[in-house]
Amino acid sequence: MKISIDTNVLVRIITGDNEEMSSKAKGLVKRYGSKEIFIPYGVILETYYVLTKVYAFSKEKALGAVEDSLKVEQFSFEHEMAIHLALAKSAKGFSFNDALFGEIAGERKLRTYTFDKALKHNKNYEMI
């Protein structure tokens, strides 16, 4: 049986800030096989937000944590390729959220229109 996990479970796995919850979260992951734990892209966005805003991770450390999550054998990600591409763009200065939104639209061969001048060099965005 496959399952999905919420942001707070992924955050506990990454941060280990609460020993009891972290142990339960890691134990849950160990009970499942390859690609049996689904992680929606919204959980990835929330996790990045929580790590940077609540836990004060630097952008680089939070991006590294997301990247490390992609390597967990049990995890299967919604829009996995878009997440990889967004991580690469974020490392070059784009915001992770904007990069991911653009990549998801790009998977559908869509351009995203915006007023945000910071996105003018992102091929998935078009300035209005």
N, C-alpha and C positions, 0 to 999 in steps of 0.2 A: 504494500500500500504506500502510495506517495503522500507527502504532506507539504505544507507551506509553513514558513515561519514569519513572524512579525518583526518589526524593527527592533523592539526591545530585546528579543532573543539574539539577534545578530550583534547588537551593541554589546551585550554581555559576553559573547564569544570573543569579540574584538578587544574589549577593555579589561575584562576580568575584574571589574570594580566591585562586584558583590560576589564573594566566594561561593555562597550557596546557589545563587541564581546562575552564575557562570558554570559551575559544576553540572547543574541540571541541563543547561543549554548544550554544553559540550557532550554530555552523556546522550542527549537526544540525537545529536548528529551522528555519534558512533553507532547508533542502532540502525542506521539506514545505509543502503548501498549507493553505488554510483548514480548520480543524477536523480535521486529519489526525493530531494528536498527542493521544492520550487521557491524561487525568490522573485517576486514581482519587481519591476523597475522602480516602483514607488517606494519600496522598502530600501532600495539602494539610495535613492534621493534623500529619504528621511534619515538614513544612517549617516550619510555624508553631512547633512545639516546638524544632526545631534553631535557628531564627533567634533565639528568645527565650532559650534555655538555653545553647547553645554559642556563638553569636555575640553574645549580650547585647544584641540589638535590644530597644528598648522595645516594649511592647504595640502602641502606635500605629504604630511603624515596621514591625513585623512584619505587622500588619493591612494597612498600605499596600502592602507587598510582595505579599501575597496578592491584594489588589484589583488591583494592576498586572498580576499574572499572568493575571487574568481577561480582560484587554484584549489579550492576545497572540493574534493572528489564527489562528495554527496550532493553538492549544490547544482541546481539547474536554474539558469537565469532567464527571465523574460528580456528579450532584446539584448542578448549577450554580446553580439558583435557591436551593436551600437554603444554599449558600455565600454568595450575595449577602445573603440574609436574616440569616444568622449574623454576617456582617461588620457589618451595621447594628445588631444587638443588642449585639455586642461593643463597638461605639463608645459604647453607652449603659451599659456597665459589666458586662455578662455575660461570662463566660469564653467564648472562641471555641469551644473543644471542646464545652462543654455546649450552647452555642447551636446548633452544627452538628448534634449528636446529636438535639436536640429538633426542629430543622427537618426533618431526614430522617424522623423518626418522624411528624411532622406532615404530610409529603407523603403518607403512607400513612393519614392520618386517625387516627393513634394518639396517645394521651397517654402520656407517660413518667412513671412513678411514681418518686419519689425521697425520700430523707431530707434532702437538701441544702436548707437553709432559704434559701440565696442564690438559689434558683431559683423561689421562691414567686410571683414576679411575671412569670415567663415563661409565657405561655399554653400552651405545649406540655408543661409539667410539672404534675404533681399531687403534692401532699405526701401521704405515707402517714400 
